[in-house]
Amino acid sequence: MKGNSDNYPKIIEKSNNKTQIRYNIIETMIKDINNKSHICYNFEYIEIEGEVTRNKIINNIIANVYTIDNEIALINNQISNLDKNSETEYQQYQTLRLLAKATANSAGYSKES
């Protein structure tokens, strides 16, 4: 999911037994209705119900982009090397996995915790 804020958003926000984890926070400049420029922060986020764990953060960020079926197909195509165009998409998938792990770390859910 995508969101934005006029202030730099908190990485973790809790509300109604859900925890919102925000990532890919990007500062942008926008113009308001009076054509005045001001800073805005665009971000992506996931919502987790109940207990938050490292695995839930990682899995939900990946699921925000890929269905389970898409993920399995992508991995199988890469392993079998049948789809020559899958290399770029597979690299994007690996980049997303690294982002998900880094987000879990920055939210305080490192491997050691």
FENPEUR-V610826 format. One line per field, one symbol per residue. ss: DSSP state (2 for helix, 1 for strand, 0 for the rest). psi: psi as a letter, one per 40 degrees, with the letter a starting at -180 (. if undefined). burial: + if it has 16 or more other ideal C-beta (glycine too) atoms within 10 Angstrom, else -. A space follows every 50 residues. Layout:
BEGIN
ss: ???
psi: ???
burial: ???
END
This chain:
BEGIN
ss: 01111000000111100111111111111110000011111111111110 00022222222220000222222222222200000222222222222222 2222220000000
psi: iiiiidihiidhhhhfeihhhiifhhhihihadefhiiiihiiiiihhia hhidddddddddeedhiddddddddddddefdhdeedddddddddddddd ddddddeegide.
burial: --------+-++------+++++-+---------------+-++++-+-- -+-+-+++-+++---+-------+--++-------+---+--+--+--++ +-++--+-+----
END
